[in-house]
Amino acid sequence: MSGAHELVEKGLDPVYILHSEHAILIERALHAIRDAAVPPETRGFNYDVVEGKPTGNKIVALAQTLPMMAQRRLVVVRDLGLMPADEAEPLLAYFAKPNPSTVLVAITSKLDKRLKTFATASKKGWLHVLEAPRQLVPWVKQEAKVRKVDIDGAAVQRLVDTVGSDLSRLALTVEQLGLYAGNRAVTTDDVDDLVADTRERSVFELTDAIGSADRPRALAAVASLCDQRESAVGVVVMLARHIRQLSLVHVMKKDNIPKGAWGQRIGVPPFVVDRLANQARAYSPAALANATKRLAIADRALKGDITLDSRTHEFTGPQLKTLGRELAERVILEQIVDGIVDLAQR
């Protein structure tokens, strides 16, 4: 889980094995190690890269080569995961006594800690799994600072909500937004213009507004989705999923589940967990159960179920025909959203 600079701040190790789902973290870690190990003027003689399927013998032969007119040499293996298991013995022997004048960096796309190569590296502290930060907003702010991009807090949050946890895309988008905005600060409108898909933005606005019990914003989001001719049934399904996520937050709390495990159990990225936890405070478990029942009724109404009890005051099959489907769907969505917001704890 080490960051790029943390890998070298206490001195260089003889071996680094790097794994990550984020290419940007691998490249930054590699650059930090390279800059610390081999000065630019000596890289022509002391920097080797193993591409394609590596073998233990080839890696060790390069690692045992002495540096030329320099203190160290650097050997980079682009994908150690491609090395057949029966080729590992020479590398394992090298691990027992690595060359002190070589820094060996092996990147692996596949990581199975049961394999002896990775297990041995892990025991020696050479295996580094680079993960995205749990809190993405501070990471994006730091990216903007490094790139000298002025971006306000709301725009950072909108960017994270739109792009998600793809760090490479986040970093690239920060740079693009800086060029787009020029000398002024990047705003949420800039993010929307350059990045956000209108539908995704409207869906997020709706779920966020319901979570905040913000009736005007929720109804505005419904109007936006209807204007885009979004499927009303699809919106109800999306709302039901969001209500279920809020209900699961209450379950996690009741069962004393560690917060670090919530994301996996709820089925959302870690950076979404805190937002869901904040939104769940506005609704009791009973209110969320009531909301789920209302959404089920709305789903049936939108599908033309005329058997519903008229005392529910929900729009059903005949009324859909009277109003016309487009207008009726809008009214049903407005009614269900308005009813859910009414369930919030005041």
C-alpha positions in Angstrom: 0.0 0.0 0.0 3.0 2.2 -0.1 3.0 5.5 -2.0 5.5 6.3 -4.7 7.8 8.5 -2.5 7.4 6.2 0.6 9.1 3.4 -1.4 12.4 5.2 -1.5 12.3 7.7 1.4 14.1 5.3 3.8 16.6 4.2 1.2 16.5 1.8 -1.7 15.7 -1.9 -1.4 17.5 -4.4 -3.7 14.1 -5.7 -5.0 10.7 -4.2 -5.5 7.7 -6.2 -6.8 4.8 -3.9 -7.6 1.1 -4.7 -8.2 -1.8 -2.4 -8.7 -5.1 -2.0 -10.5 -4.1 1.6 -11.3 -1.4 2.0 -14.0 -0.7 5.5 -12.8 0.4 4.3 -9.4 2.7 1.7 -10.9 4.3 4.3 -13.2 4.8 6.8 -10.5 6.3 4.2 -8.2 8.6 3.2 -11.0 9.7 6.7 -11.7 10.4 7.4 -8.0 12.6 4.3 -7.8 14.3 5.1 -11.1 15.1 8.6 -10.1 16.5 7.5 -6.8 18.5 4.6 -8.2 20.0 5.8 -11.5 20.9 9.4 -12.5 19.7 10.4 -16.0 23.2 10.7 -17.3 24.0 7.0 -16.5 20.8 5.4 -17.6 22.1 4.6 -21.1 24.4 1.9 -19.7 22.6 1.0 -16.4 18.9 0.7 -17.2 17.5 -2.5 -18.6 13.9 -3.4 -19.3 12.6 -7.0 -19.7 9.6 -7.0 -22.0 7.3 -9.9 -22.8 7.5 -13.3 -21.0 10.5 -13.2 -18.7 12.6 -16.1 -17.4 14.4 -16.4 -14.1 17.7 -16.9 -15.8 17.4 -13.7 -17.9 16.3 -11.6 -15.0 19.2 -12.8 -12.8 21.8 -12.4 -15.5 20.8 -8.7 -15.9 20.6 -8.2 -12.2 24.1 -9.7 -11.6 25.7 -7.4 -14.2 27.9 -4.7 -12.6 27.1 -1.1 -13.2 29.2 0.9 -15.6 30.6 4.2 -14.3 27.8 4.5 -11.7 26.9 3.3 -8.2 23.9 1.2 -9.3 22.0 -0.2 -12.2 18.3 -0.7 -12.6 16.5 -3.7 -14.0 12.8 -3.5 -14.7 10.6 -6.5 -15.5 7.5 -5.3 -17.1 5.3 -8.3 -16.2 6.6 -10.9 -13.8 3.2 -12.5 -13.8 4.0 -13.9 -17.3 6.9 -15.9 -16.0 6.2 -19.7 -15.8 6.3 -21.2 -12.3 9.1 -23.6 -13.3 11.3 -20.6 -14.2 11.2 -19.2 -10.7 14.1 -21.1 -9.1 17.0 -18.8 -10.3 15.0 -15.8 -9.1 14.4 -17.3 -5.7 18.1 -18.0 -5.3 18.8 -14.4 -6.2 16.3 -13.3 -3.6 18.5 -15.1 -1.0 21.5 -13.0 -1.9 20.6 -10.0 -4.2 23.3 -8.0 -5.9 23.9 -4.8 -3.8 24.7 -2.7 -6.8 21.4 -3.5 -8.6 17.8 -2.4 -8.0 15.4 -5.0 -9.5 11.9 -3.8 -10.0 9.3 -6.3 -11.2 5.8 -5.3 -12.1 3.1 -8.0 -12.0 -0.4 -7.8 -13.5 -1.4 -11.0 -11.7 -0.7 -11.5 -8.0 -1.1 -14.9 -6.3 0.6 -14.7 -2.9 0.5 -18.5 -2.7 3.2 -18.7 -5.3 6.7 -19.0 -3.8 8.1 -16.0 -5.7 5.5 -13.6 -4.3 5.4 -15.2 -0.8 9.2 -14.9 -0.5 9.2 -11.3 -1.7 6.3 -10.5 0.8 8.3 -12.0 3.7 11.3 -9.8 2.9 9.1 -6.7 2.6 9.6 -6.3 -1.2 6.1 -6.9 -2.3 4.1 -3.6 -2.7 0.4 -3.6 -3.5 -0.5 0.0 -4.6 -4.1 0.9 -3.9 -6.2 3.9 -4.5 -6.7 6.2 -1.5 -9.9 5.7 0.4 -10.6 9.4 0.2 -10.4 10.6 -3.4 -11.1 14.3 -2.9 -7.8 15.0 -1.1 -6.0 13.0 -3.8 -7.6 15.1 -6.6 -6.8 18.3 -4.7 -3.2 17.3 -4.5 -3.1 16.4 -8.2 -4.5 19.9 -8.9 -1.9 21.5 -6.7 1.0 19.7 -8.3 -0.4 20.6 -11.8 -1.0 24.2 -10.6 -4.7 23.9 -11.5 -7.1 26.1 -9.4 -10.2 24.1 -8.8 -12.9 24.8 -6.2 -14.1 22.1 -3.6 -17.5 21.6 -5.2 -15.9 20.9 -8.6 -13.5 18.4 -7.1 -16.4 16.6 -5.5 -18.4 16.6 -8.8 -15.3 15.3 -10.6 -15.0 12.4 -8.2 -18.7 11.6 -8.3 -18.6 11.6 -12.1 -15.3 9.7 -12.8 -15.2 7.5 -9.8 -12.0 5.8 -8.6 -10.2 5.6 -11.9 -7.1 7.4 -10.8 -5.5 7.7 -14.3 -8.7 9.3 -15.7 -9.0 11.6 -12.7 -5.4 12.8 -13.1 -5.8 13.3 -16.9 -9.1 15.1 -16.4 -7.6 17.5 -13.8 -5.0 18.5 -16.4 -7.7 18.9 -19.1 -9.9 21.0 -16.8 -6.9 23.3 -16.1 -6.4 23.8 -19.8 -10.1 24.3 -20.3 -10.5 26.9 -17.6 -7.3 28.8 -18.3 -6.4 31.4 -15.7 -9.7 31.1 -13.7 -10.7 28.5 -11.1 -12.4 25.3 -12.4 -16.0 25.1 -11.4 -18.7 22.4 -11.3 -20.0 23.8 -14.6 -16.6 23.1 -16.2 -16.7 19.6 -15.0 -20.2 19.1 -16.4 -19.3 20.7 -19.7 -16.1 18.7 -20.1 -16.8 15.4 -18.3 -20.2 14.7 -16.9 -22.7 12.8 -18.9 -26.1 14.6 -18.5 -28.0 11.4 -17.5 -25.3 10.4 -15.0 -25.4 13.9 -13.5 -29.2 13.8 -13.2 -29.2 10.4 -11.6 -26.6 11.4 -9.1 -28.4 14.6 -8.4 -31.6 12.6 -7.7 -30.0 10.1 -5.3 -28.0 12.7 -3.6 -31.0 15.0 -3.1 -33.1 12.2 -1.7 -30.3 11.3 0.6 -30.2 14.9 1.8 -34.0 15.2 1.9 -33.8 18.1 -0.5 -37.2 18.2 -2.1 -36.7 21.0 -4.6 -33.4 19.5 -5.9 -34.9 16.0 -6.1 -37.9 17.2 -8.1 -35.6 19.2 -10.4 -33.6 16.0 -11.0 -36.8 14.1 -11.8 -37.7 16.8 -14.3 -34.3 16.6 -15.9 -34.5 12.8 -16.3 -38.0 13.0 -17.8 -36.8 15.7 -20.2 -34.1 13.3 -21.3 -36.8 10.7 -21.9 -35.2 8.4 -19.4 -37.1 5.2 -18.6 -39.4 5.8 -15.6 -39.2 2.2 -14.7 -35.4 2.5 -14.9 -35.4 5.5 -12.5 -37.6 3.5 -10.0 -35.1 0.6 -10.2 -32.2 3.0 -9.6 -34.0 4.6 -6.6 -34.8 1.1 -5.2 -31.1 0.3 -5.4 -30.2 3.5 -3.6 -32.7 2.9 -0.8 -31.4 -0.6 -0.4 -27.9 0.7 0.0 -29.1 3.1 2.7 -30.9 0.2 4.4 -27.7 -1.8 4.3 -25.8 1.0 6.1 -28.2 0.6 9.0 -27.6 -3.2 8.9 -23.8 -2.7 9.0 -24.1 -0.4 12.0 -26.5 -2.7 13.9 -24.2 -5.7 13.3 -21.1 -3.7 14.3 -19.4 -4.5 10.9 -16.1 -2.6 10.6 -16.6 0.4 8.3 -13.7 -0.7 6.1 -15.8 -3.7 5.0 -19.0 -1.8 4.2 -18.0 -1.0 0.6 -17.7 -4.6 -0.4 -20.8 -5.7 1.4 -22.9 -2.8 0.0 -21.4 -3.1 -3.5 -19.9 0.4 -3.8 -16.4 1.8 -4.0 -14.9 2.9 -0.7 -15.1 6.6 -1.5 -19.0 6.3 -1.7 -19.3 4.7 1.7 -19.1 7.9 3.7 -21.6 9.6 1.5 -24.1 6.8 2.0 -23.5 6.8 5.8 -24.3 10.5 5.9 -27.4 10.1 3.9 -28.7 7.1 5.9 -28.8 9.3 9.0 -31.8 11.1 7.4 -33.9 8.0 7.2 -34.8 5.4 9.9 -34.9 1.7 8.9 -38.7 1.8 9.0 -38.8 4.8 6.7 -36.6 3.0 4.2 -38.8 -0.1 4.4 -41.8 2.2 3.7 -39.9 3.8 0.7 -39.2 0.3 -0.7 -42.9 -0.6 -0.6 -43.8 2.7 -2.3 -41.3 2.1 -5.1 -42.7 -1.4 -5.6 -46.2 0.1 -6.0 -44.8 2.7 -8.4 -43.1 0.0 -10.5 -46.4 -1.9 -10.8 -48.3 1.3 -11.7 -45.8 2.2 -14.4 -46.2 -1.3 -15.9 -50.0 -0.8 -16.0 -51.1 -2.9 -13.1 -54.8 -2.0 -12.6 -55.3 -4.3 -9.6 -53.8 -1.9 -7.1 -56.0 -0.6 -4.3 -57.2 2.9 -5.2 -56.7 4.0 -1.6 -53.0 4.1 -2.2 -53.5 7.2 -4.3 -51.0 5.9 -6.8 -51.5 6.4 -10.5 -52.4 3.1 -12.1 -53.3 1.7 -15.6 -56.4 3.7 -16.4 -55.0 6.9 -15.2 -51.9 6.4 -17.3 -54.1 6.2 -20.3 -56.0 9.4 -19.3 -53.0 11.5 -18.8 -50.9 10.0 -21.6 -47.9 7.9 -20.8 -45.2 10.7 -20.8 -47.1 13.0 -18.5 -48.3 10.2 -16.3 -44.8 8.8 -15.8 -43.5 12.2 -14.8 -46.4 12.6 -12.2 -45.7 9.1 -10.8 -42.0 9.8 -10.4 -42.7 13.2 -8.8 -45.1 11.6 -6.4 -42.8 8.8 -5.4 -39.9 11.1 -4.9 -42.0 13.6 -2.9 -43.3 10.8 -0.8 -39.8 9.4 0.0 -38.5 12.8 1.0 -41.5 13.1 3.4 -40.2 10.0 5.2 -37.0 11.7 6.2 -36.4 12.3 9.9 -36.8 16.0 10.5 
